[in-house]
Amino acid sequence: MKVKKEDVTFKELVLRKNTKNKQNISKPKAGASLEKAVKNVKQIFKKKRAEAKAATKKENSFIKLKPKQFKPQKFKNRGIVYVGHIPHGFYEEQMKDYFKQFGNITRVRLARSKRTGKSRGYGYVEFLHSQVAKIAADTMNNYLMCGRLLKATYISPEKHHSGFFLGINWSEDKYPRLKNRRRTTLSRNRLQSAGDHEKYVQRSLDKLSTLESKLQAKGISIKFQPVDI
């Protein structure tokens, strides 16, 4: 009976050792499988990000306009009429309303001053058809309007260029000098930082010193004493 018990205990020990070895072997396998899964997930995310970037690049390429598309369009069979000696009050809207009795008008441009935004007395009217433009020029040439003789001349297609209707139409409320004036007032009235203020003070002191040296050369001794410095 004692021998049997010893045999049983020996078998139990062997089984326990085998189970421990299996557990030790299975643990690194589980850890390796987890690492592989994490790597696979990371690769999937990388692929998705690369695909999303490629898709956004394609969309941006479709949205972006080529520089050729910004060039002014050349319309065929359109007639332009030069109108001179335009009276005061006969501006873009009035010109369009008056000349549309001859036919369809595509564009109207009145030349205005850069300094004041007021009319310079001439402009251009573009018609959809060149034959209509010829008729309008013939009928409106030397036409008396508000004490002035209008001068209307048809411009042949060979003399057409983009400068007739280039840029935005100016008005008395929006013209280049007014925009520049507003820009300068905003820049001058903005709050200065400490560094900019120091530079401004140093510049003014340098100007005063140069003025003092010029007066000293002419025999006038004056020393400027700035306030709050």
Secondary structure by P-SEA (a helix, b strand, c coil): caaaaaaaaaaaaaaaaaaaaaaaaaaaaaaaaaaaaaaaaaaaaaaaaaaaaaaaaaaaaaaccccccccbbbbccbbbbbbccccccccaaaaaaaacccccccbbbbbbbcccccccccbbbbcccaaaaaaaaaaacccccccbbbbbbbbccccccccccccccccccccaaaaaaaaaaaaaaccccaaaaaaaaaaaaaaaaaaaaaaaaacbbbbbbbccc
